[in-house]
């Protein structure tokens, strides 16, 4: 038995503390269960625990003795843990290396790296992605203050309103763009740059809320080449709002990127070729941004939906629950009411979004074919 478990025999003499770098997430619905995610950033190991275990882990900061923890636990759950339960819990934490002073297990194997070929692979662009993101955050941090961000978002709203009002003009300009190879390549290049800024925005906003960025690089599956930015501890950001803001940051960046082109479109002379190209870019860029907000995996919208509903694996869990409910299976009644509402609301929301996309495509096709 580990040393921490032995100390558990005298509850008042041991003040357990989680090792630095152990993260405990908030409550999430995982099917009928409620779980918390726990991760050891030193080894990369992550696992789920129940609410009672998470209650204790969140309080293991070295300032409370076991008897104090036991009193708080009893007040919250109406039951005091016995010595055998303390031994079992502390032995488990010690074996996994989560307690300060316990031997840390070897890092989880990552498996063989994907072979890099001409046709597919990844390339890390910076040696220290977190430090690079920290420098970017220092530069753009003033723009994340509401005094700067709110006016920018109002400008985005104004541009998108103009796009809706003048959708026919933008569609005609986009059709013309696809018939001009030179302008099409220029627009594609700008949209690719927008995707790169999209990824960096995720990292910068995560950093703003205390997150860490593990990697920035390029990923290619020819003919597609995209930039990526991996936020290492996204599920453990301090608040749900921080996680939603991080997920939505990419699409917001895409829309902010369109502002100067929108100004050229709306202010340039009516017969100016640049004006039409900018109108097409605003339409294509808006589609690019909104597509990322569709609530289907692995898009940003799916991450946002998971945070709004406080669920883990929302797509699969929703499908499972719907199957049980349609069969009138008694297991469906074991789901907490908020989880049931989430698993019913999610497919309805997806269907509404897909219906809206279908309607928009129909209207666009009708305009291009009939001019009305």
N, C-alpha and C positions, 0 to 999 in steps of 0.2 A: 504494500500500500504506500502511496506517495506521502511525503512529509505533510502537505496541507491537509490530507485526509486524517492523519494521525492527530494533528492539532484540533481537529473538529471534535475530539472527545472532550475537550474543555472549551465550550463555546465562548466563554468570556475572555479567553486568552489569545484569540486569533482574529486579526482584522484583515479579511481577504481583500485583495485589490486585483483588478484585471490588469493584465500587461498593457503597457502603452501600445497603441495601434490596434487594439481590439475594438471593433465597432458594433454597436447594437442598434438595429433599426426599430422603427415604430411598428404598431400592430397592422397586420394585413390579413385579409380574408383569403384563405387558401382552400377552396372548396367549402366544406362544412366547418373547417377548423379555422382558428385564429392563430397566426404565427408571427414571430419576429425573426428577422434575418440577423445573423451574427457572422462577422468576418474578422479573421486575423490578417491584417495587411502585411504582416511580416512573412507569412507562409502562403498567403493567397487562399487558404482554406475558408470555406463558407458553409454554413449549415443553418437549419431552422430550429427554433426553440418555441415552447409554448409561452403563454402570457405569464404564468407563475414563475417560470425560470427567468424570463426577461425582467420581471419585477426585481428579482434578487440581483441579477447581473448588473442592472442599471445602478444599483446601490453599492456595489462592491468597488469602492474607491479608496479603501484603506483607512477611512475615518470611522467606520462602524465595526464594532465587534459582532461576533456571531449572535450573541444574545440580543443585541440591539436590532440586528437584521430580523431575527426571529420575532421580536415584538412588533416590528413594522409589518412583517408578513402576516402575522396573526390578526392584526388590526384590519388589514386589507382583505384577507381571505377567510377569516373566521376559524383558522386552524393553525396551530403551531407545529413546526417541523420537529420531528424527533431526531435523536442523535444518529440513528442509522441513515436517515434521509440526508442529513448534512454530510455524513461520510461519503455517501454515494455521489452527491452533487459535486463536492469538492474533489473527489477522486477523478470524476469525469473531466472537470475543468483542468485539473492538474495534468492528466494524461494528454489532453489536447494542447497543453502548453499555454492556456489562456490566463493562468494566474501569474502574477508577478513573482519571479523567483523559481517557477517551475521550468523544467527542461522543455524547450520549444522543439516540436517535431520538425522533421525535414520539410522543406517547402514542397507543396503539392506538385507532382510532375506535370509538365505542360504538354508532354507528348512531342513527337518529332515536328519540327517546323515544316510548314508547307513548302515544298520545293518551289523555287522561283524560276519561272520559265519566261520565254518571250510572250507567251499567251496569257499567263496568269501569275499572280504573286503579289507580294507587298514589299514596300520599301520604307523603312523608318527615315524620316527627314531630319529629325533633331535628336541629339544625344540625350538631352534632359527636357522632356516635353513639359514637365511641371514648371521648371524654371522659365522656359520660353513663354508659357501661358501667364506666369506671374508678371513678366515684363510687359506683355500685351495688356494685362489687366491694369497695371499702373498707368498706362497711356490712356486707355479708354474709360477708366473708372468714372471720371466726371460725367460722361454720357449716360451712366447707369443711375445717376441721381434723378429723382422724379422731376426736378426743375428743368432738366434737359430732356429726359426721356418722354415725358408727357407731350410737349410740343412736337417732338419728332413723330410720335404715334398719331397725333392729330393730323399731321401732314400726310402720313400714310393713309389715314382714313379718307382724307380729302381726295387723294390720288385715286384710291380704289372706288370712291363714289363717282369720280369723273370717268373712270373706266367703265363702270356699269352704264352710265348715261350715254357714253359714246362707244358702246360695245361694237356696234356695226362698223364704225370707222376703224376701230382697232382690229377687227376680224379681217376687213379688206386689206389693211396694211400688212397683216401677218401672212395672208395668202400671197400678196405680192412679194414679201420677203422670201418665201420658199421658192420663188421663181427667179431669185437673184442670188447666184452662188456666192458672190463676194460678200454681200451683206449678210447672207446666212451664216457664213463662216465667222464673220465678226460677231454676230449675235450669239452664236454657239460658244465662242471664246469668252464673251462676257458672262454668259450664263454659267459656264464652268467656273469662272472666277467667283461668281456668286455662291456656288456650292462649296468652294474652299472656305469662303468667309462664313458660310453657314456652319461648317464644322468647327471653325475656330471660335465662333460665338458660343457654341455649347461649352467649350472648355473655359472661356473667359468668364461666363456667367456662373459656371460651377465653381470656379476659383473665387469668385466674388462672395459665394456663400460658404467658403471653407472647403471646397472639394479639391481633389488632386487629379491631375491629368497624367495618365500612364504613357500614352504614346500619340504621336502625330506622324502621319505618313501618307503614302500613296498606296492605293489598292487597284489593281487592274485585272479585268476579265475582258480582254480585247473583244470588241473595239471600245469598251467602256473603261475609262480611267477616272477614278474619283479620289478625293482626299478624305481622310478619316481622322477623327480625334476621339480617343477613348478616355472617358471620365471613369477613373478607377473606382470611386466610392459613391456613385450616383445614388443608390438606394439608401445611403446613410447620411445624406445631406440633412442639416438640422431640422428643417421643417418641410411640410408638404408643399408649401408655396415655393420654397427654394428648388424643389425637384421639378415642379411644373414650370417655373421660370427657366430653368436650365433646358428642359425639353422644348419649350416654345421659342427659345432664343434663336435657333437656326432659322425658322420661318420668318421671324421678325427681322433678322438680318437680311434675308432675301428681299423683303419688302422695302427696308431702308435703302438697300442698294439701288432700288429703282427710282428713288426720289429725283436725282438730277436728270435722269432720262425722261421722267414724267414731266419735269419742268420744261425741257426742250420740246416735248410733244405738245404741251398745252400753250406754249408761248411762241414757238417758231412760226414763221410765215406759212400760210396754208399750202403753198406750192413747193415748200422746201422738202427735198428727199430725206433729209435727216429727220424731219418731223415724222414721216411715215415709219422710218426704221425704228425710231424711239417708241412710237405707238405699239408696234409689233413686239418690241422688247419688253415693254410694260405688261402686255398681255401674257406673253410666254413666261416672264418672270413671276407674275402673279399665279399662274397655273402651277409653276414649279414650287412656289412657297406653299400654296394651299394643298397640293398633293401630299406634301410631307405631314400635313395635319389630319389626313384620313386615319381614322382609328383602327387600323389593321396592322398586325406585326409585319415587318420590324420598324414601321414608320414612327416618327415622333408623336403623332397623334395617338398611337396606341399606348405609348408611355404616359401621355397626359391622361388618357382614359383610365389607366391603371391607378394613377395617383388620385384622380377625382373620386374613384370608387373604392380606394384603399384595398385593392385586390392584387393578388399575385397570380400570374398566368391567366389573365382575364379571358382570353379567347378560348383556351381549352376548358377552363373551369365553367364558363358560361355554356359551352356546348354540352358538357357533362350534365350540368344541372337541368338544362332544357330537356335532355333525353329522359332524365328521371321524372321530371314534372309531366311530360307528355305521356309517359307510361303510368302515371299516378303511382310511382314507386314510393313506398314509405320512407326511403332514404332521403327524399327531397325535403321532408319535414324537419330533418336534422340540421338544415342550413339556417344560420341566423337570419332574421328578417332583413337587415341591411344587405347581407350577401345575396339573398333572393332578389331583392330589388335591383341590385347591381347587375346580376346575371340575366335579368329580364330586360333591363333598360339598355344594356350594351348592344345586343343584336338589333333591337328596335332602332337605336341611334345609327348603327352601321347601315341598316336598310334605308333610313332617311337620307344619309349622306350619299349613298350609292344612287338613290333615286334622284337626288339633286344633281349629281354629276351627269346622269343619263339625260335629264331634262336640259341641262346646259349644253351638252353635246348635240342634242336634237335641235335646239334653237340655233346653235352655231351652224350646223349643217343646212338648216332651212334657210338661213340668211345667205350663205354662200351659194346655194343652189337657186334661190329665187330672188335674192336681193331685198327681201322684206324682213 
